[in-house]
Amino acid sequence: MGTMQIAILGAGILAVLLLLIFALSGPSEAKSMARQLTKLKYRHSDSDNVRVEAQMKKALSARRKTTRPKGENMTKLEILAIRMEKTGKHWPLSYFFYAMGGLFVVVAGLLLFKGAPLLLCLAVGLLVGAGLPHFVVGFLINRRISKFTASFPDAIELLVRGLRSGLPVTETIGVVAKEIGGPVGEEFQKVVDRIKIGQTMEDALQESAKRMETPEFKFFCITLAIQRETGGNLAETLSNLADVLRKRGQMKLKIKAMSSESKASAYIVGSLPFIVFGLVYTVNPTYLAGFFYEERLIIAGLGGLCWMSIGVFIMAKMVNFEI
């Protein structure tokens, strides 16, 4: 490969990766605008309810600063270890690197055996080896979080029944850990184990919320924190929270059903060119061999990938809703 071909190939791969990153990122500008408007409301409003809410938010913010788990400035390996733990599979971190190395060797070896240039083999092998394990880990995390979210209202209702029967909060959390299976039982059992070794219930819950990063569990932790700050009927508050979480789940299912057609179209349109390319290359490799060494065909192929990435970016933003 010449210098111009290497530069074109590198620029095309970088452009595709940047477009995919932008497609999968959330709408941060809307969140920033909402935070600014909320600050203005708390600063200039004369309503008593708004002032009380502002004071409550300050108290919760101060509590989170004091109960934040250690390791805020974590290394990449620590973040990766937490991601592996979120899958619930109890896989060691070495398995991740074994999978990366194995995929890199297999993909690069197959392309090299098919006669592809060495630089292209290394680039594609590195892309697949580094990207596919992260995709699999992310898929397992999302699946576990979905199971957790589906069972979490049942766990809160069981907690409410325990509180109404006169049990303390810590003991009812232990009952939920034993009675509810799946990710909810595992997370509540971890909370119970932390309480047994000397952590406070608030610290144990905040650590689980930091690792799970689900709005539903954060709502639960904030509800308990507000109840400790202001008092009141905790059972009634948690019952209302369970009802809100169930309605939130129903709204998510409605949005998923409404956007399923667009997602299916995106999957089909995005995967069809690669499937056709692979089938044609398998039947007649010489017909498409020019895409790996001829400069004009490389430019055309990378241009097509960029346009496809733009289409995926637009369709992902169209079906991305926040609840």
Secondary structure, DSSP 8 states (H G I E B T S, - for coil): --HHHHHHHHHHHHHHHHHHHHHHS--HHHHHHHHHHHHHHHHH---HHHHHHHHHHHHHHHHHHHH--S-SS--HHHHHHHHHHHTTS---HHHHHHHHHHHHHHHHHHHHHTT--HHHHHHHHHHHHHHHHHHHHHHHHHHHHHHHHHHHHHHHHHHHHHHHTT--HHHHHHHHHHHS-HHHHHHHHHHHHHHHTT--HHHHHHHHHHHH--HHHHHHHHHHHHHHHH---HHHHHHHHHHHHHHHHHHHHHHHHHHHHHHHHHHHHHHHHHHHHHHHHHH-HHHHGGGGT-HHHHHHHHHHHHHHHHHHHHHHHHT----
